[in-house]
C-alpha cells in the first residue's frame, strides 16, 4: 500500500493487494485476495468482496457494494449520480441521489462503463452478468443474473431486466420498463414497451428478429419500388381516362 492514500478506518484484508496511487476512504472494507490497481478511488463506506479485481482508474462511490470476484475494467465508474433533475423555472434543480449500487458475485464491468447510483434504494446488477465497454446503466435499474450487455447499450432509469438476457451493441431500453427472462435484442434495437420473456427481437420499434430481417431486406429496393408505383399510378390513371371516354 506504499504510495496510496488509505484512511485509518479502512479495513483491508492481509491478502489483498493495493498498488501505489490508490485512494481508499473512511470505513471502506476490502476482502481477501482482492487486487486494487493504480489510480483506483474508493469512496467512504464502500464494500469490496473477496478476489475482486479493480483495474486502473476505476471509481467506486460512497456506500456501494461489490460482492465476490467482481472485475472492473479501467475507468469503470460504480455509483455515479443518477441523472435526476426537476424543472425550476427556466433552470433545473438537481435531485439528490442517495441510493447505492450493488454488484453481485462474478459481475464484470467494461472499461468506461457507468452504473449510476439509485435515487433511493439500489441499482443492482445480478450474479454473473457481463457488461461490455461504454455501457450506461441508469439509476434504480435492476439487471438479472447471467445477462450480456454489449458495447454502447443503455438502460434508462427504473427499468427491470430479467435473467439470461442479451442486448446487442447500441441496444436501448426506455425507462420504467420490464424485460422478461431470456430476451435477446439485436444491435440498435430499442424497447419502448414491456417485453415478454423468451423472445428474439430486433429493430425500433422492436419486432421478431425474422420479421425484422425480411423488412431490412426490402429497404434497398424502396427507390425502385417507389418508381414502379409511380409508373403503375400513371398507367392506372390512363386506363381510367380511356374507360371514361368509352362511356
Residue pairs with C-beta under 8 A, 6 or more apart in sequence:
1 12
1 18
1 22
2 20
3 20
3 21
4 18
4 19
4 20
4 21
4 22
4 23
4 24
5 22
5 23
5 24
6 12
6 18
6 22
6 24
7 24
7 25
7 26
7 27
7 28
7 44
9 26
9 27
10 24
10 25
10 26
10 27
10 28
10 29
10 30
11 28
11 29
11 30
12 18
12 24
12 28
12 29
12 30
13 30
13 31
13 32
13 33
13 34
13 50
14 32
15 32
15 33
16 30
16 31
16 32
16 33
16 34
16 35
16 36
17 34
17 35
17 36
18 24
18 30
18 36
19 35
19 36
19 37
19 38
19 40
20 38
21 38
21 39
22 36
22 37
22 38
22 39
22 40
22 41
22 42
23 40
23 41
23 42
24 30
24 36
24 42
25 42
25 43
25 44
25 45
25 46
25 62
26 44
26 45
27 44
27 45
28 42
28 43
28 44
28 45
28 46
28 47
28 48
29 46
29 47
29 48
30 36
30 42
30 48
31 48
31 49
31 50
31 51
31 52
31 68
32 50
32 51
33 50
33 51
34 48
34 49
34 50
34 51
34 52
34 53
34 54
35 52
35 53
35 54
36 42
36 48
36 54
37 53
37 54
37 55
37 56
38 56
38 57
39 56
39 57
40 54
40 55
40 56
40 57
40 58
40 59
40 60
41 58
41 59
41 60
42 48
42 54
42 59
42 60
43 59
43 60
43 61
43 62
43 63
43 64
43 79
44 62
44 63
45 62
45 63
46 60
46 61
46 62
46 63
46 64
46 65
46 66
46 79
47 64
47 65
47 66
48 54
48 60
48 66
48 70
49 66
49 67
49 68
49 69
49 70
49 105
50 68
50 69
51 68
51 69
52 66
52 68
52 69
52 70
52 71
52 72
53 70
53 71
53 72
54 60
54 72
55 71
55 72
55 73
55 74
55 76
55 111
56 74
56 75
57 74
57 75
58 72
58 73
58 74
58 75
58 76
58 77
58 78
59 75
59 76
59 77
59 78
59 79
59 80
60 66
60 72
60 78
60 79
61 77
61 78
61 79
61 80
61 101
61 117
62 79
63 79
63 100
64 78
64 79
64 100
64 101
64 102
64 103
64 117
65 100
65 101
65 102
65 103
66 72
66 78
66 103
66 107
67 102
67 103
67 104
67 105
67 107
67 127
68 105
68 106
69 105
69 106
70 103
70 105
70 106
70 107
70 108
70 109
71 107
71 108
71 109
72 78
72 108
72 109
73 108
73 109
73 110
73 111
73 113
73 133
74 111
74 112
75 111
75 112
76 109
76 110
76 111
76 112
76 113
76 114
76 115
77 113
77 114
77 115
78 101
78 103
78 109
78 115
79 100
79 101
79 115
79 116
79 117
80 114
80 115
80 116
80 117
81 97
81 116
81 117
82 97
82 99
82 116
82 117
82 118
82 119
82 123
82 138
82 139
82 140
82 157
83 116
83 138
83 139
83 157
84 94
84 95
84 97
84 119
84 139
84 157
85 92
85 93
85 94
85 95
86 92
86 93
86 95
87 93
95 119
96 119
97 116
97 117
97 118
97 119
97 139
98 119
98 120
99 117
99 118
99 119
99 120
99 121
99 122
99 123
99 139
99 140
100 117
100 118
100 122
100 123
101 115
101 116
101 117
101 118
101 122
101 123
101 124
101 125
102 122
102 123
102 124
102 125
103 109
103 115
103 125
104 124
104 125
104 126
104 127
104 128
104 129
104 145
105 127
105 128
106 127
106 128
107 125
107 126
107 127
107 128
107 129
107 130
107 131
108 129
108 130
108 131
109 115
109 125
109 131
110 131
110 132
110 133
110 134
110 135
110 151
111 133
111 134
112 133
112 134
113 131
113 132
113 133
113 134
113 135
113 136
113 137
114 135
114 136
114 137
115 123
115 125
115 131
115 137
116 123
116 136
116 137
116 138
116 139
116 141
116 157
117 123
117 139
118 139
118 140
119 139
119 140
120 140
121 140
122 140
122 142
123 137
123 138
123 139
123 140
123 141
123 142
124 141
124 142
124 143
125 131
125 137
125 143
126 142
126 143
126 144
126 145
126 146
126 147
126 163
127 145
127 146
128 145
128 146
129 143
129 144
129 145
129 146
129 147
129 148
129 149
130 147
130 148
130 149
131 137
131 149
132 148
132 149
132 150
132 151
132 153
132 169
133 151
134 151
134 152
135 149
135 150
135 151
135 152
135 153
135 154
136 153
136 154
136 155
137 143
137 149
137 154
137 155
138 154
138 155
138 156
138 157
138 158
138 159
138 175
139 157
139 158
140 157
140 158
141 155
141 156
141 157
141 158
141 159
141 160
141 161
142 159
142 160
142 161
143 149
143 155
143 161
143 165
144 161
144 162
144 163
144 164
144 165
144 181
145 163
145 164
146 163
146 164
147 161
147 163
147 164
147 165
147 166
147 167
148 165
148 166
148 167
149 155
149 167
149 171
150 166
150 167
150 168
150 169
150 171
150 187
151 169
151 170
152 169
152 170
153 167
153 168
153 169
153 170
153 171
153 172
154 171
154 172
154 173
155 161
155 172
155 173
156 172
156 173
156 174
156 175
156 176
157 175
157 176
158 175
158 176
159 173
159 174
159 175
159 176
159 177
159 178
159 179
160 177
160 178
160 179
161 173
161 179
161 183
162 178
162 179
162 180
162 181
162 182
162 183
162 197
163 181
163 182
164 181
164 182
165 179
165 181
165 182
165 183
165 184
165 185
166 183
166 184
166 185
167 173
167 184
167 185
167 189
168 184
168 185
168 186
168 187
168 188
168 189
169 187
169 188
170 187
170 188
171 185
171 186
171 187
171 188
171 189
171 190
172 189
172 190
172 191
173 179
173 190
173 191
174 190
174 191
174 192
177 191
177 192
177 193
177 194
177 195
178 194
178 195
179 191
179 194
179 195
180 195
180 196
180 197
180 198
180 199
181 197
181 198
182 197
182 198
182 199
183 195
183 197
183 198
183 199
183 200
183 201
184 199
184 200
184 201
184 209
185 191
185 195
185 201
185 202
185 206
186 200
186 201
186 202
186 203
186 209
186 212
187 202
188 204
189 201
189 202
189 203
189 204
189 206
190 203
190 204
190 205
190 206
191 201
191 206
192 204
192 205
192 206
195 201
195 206
199 208
200 208
200 209
201 207
201 208
201 209
201 212
202 209
202 212
202 213
203 212
203 215
203 216
207 215
218 225
